Amino acid sequence: MATRAVTAVVPEYWDDACRHLGRRDRVMRKLIPQFGEARLQSRGDAFTTLARSIVGQQISVKAAQSVWGKFIEVIGGPSARVSPNSVLVCDNESLRRAGLSARKCEYLVDLAQHFEDGRVHVKQWQVMEDEAIIDELVAIRGIGRWTAEMFLIFHLMRPDVMPLDDLGLIKGISVNYFSGEPVSRAEAREVGEAWAPFRSVATWYIWRSLDPLPVDY
């Protein structure tokens, strides 16, 4: 299926973060060199990123890609621009044909409505604090704190986010720091104190230690 090419953006702070983490943390010192020039990348606009996160909830990556492709067809095909309006002009039956559940259809429409009505301040996000952005996002149906934190990391590329609700992060900390023993949120948070102010970068490398293939949002 043909899709429009999207330029990937890489954080400017990445090399500084890697040097900082290598100095502060013995695990990071060994882990970072294993992945060479691989970097966190941001693609797409804010609305598309959030829409993809909703589509992909509670299904496999492969299934999410399939449903997203059908969703793109419904709103106008591979060359169509994903936008709030492109969702709002679709009737519910069309969205369901893409393989979306009734609840996810509702979530996508609510997301589109928030953007269309200006209830999210997209143009101000670059200067807003992380928690203020999270507060705006979790007011949208279908978006919880984890999704908002993924958005901060993968779209806004905020450097110091530690998503303690992420099972992969907790598992990775268990494997890399506690010899596979169970880890509490408090213990994970304590490990992350050494990573500040680049906890997003360390989290990304912890994810890579479990799965070398990076995930895009």
C-alpha positions, 0 to 999 in steps of 0.5 A: 500500500502506498503511503505519503513519505514522512520525514523523521525528526531526531532529538538534538539532545540525544548525544548529550543524553547518551554521554550523561547516562554513560557517566551516571549509570553502569547499565546504560554505559554498556547498553547504549553502544549496542545500538550504534546510531539508532535514535528515537524518531518522531513522525507525523503530526499530533492528531495522527500520532494520537489517532494511531495510539487509539487505533492500536490499543489492546491489539497487536502491532500487526493488527493495528497496522492492518486496521490503520491501513483500512482506516486510511482507505475509509478517509480517502485512500493513501494520499489522504491527510489524516485530520480532525475533519477527515474523521468528523465527516465519516459516519460511524458505519464507515469507521466500523468497516475499517475494523474499529470497535464501537468504542474506538470509533467514539474515541476517535470522534472525541479526539477529533472534536477536541482538536476541532474545538480548540480544547487542546492547545497544540500550538502552545505545547512546545512551551507547556510543562509535561504535566499540563499537556498530560492533563489536556490529553487525558481529558480526551476519551480513550487517552490515559496517562500512559498514552499521554506519556508515549505522546510526550516521548515519541511526538514532542520528544520530551527528554525526561519522561519516565512512564512507570505504567509501562510494562516494558519499562518495568520488565526491562529494569527488572532484567537489567538491574535486578537479575529478573526479580520483580520490581516495584514502581518505587524501585523503578523510580529510584533507578530512574533518578540516576537517569534524570534529566534524560529519563526518556532516553534511558527508557528508550534504551531499556525498551531496546534491550527487550526488543531491538526493533524500535516502535514508532507512534 
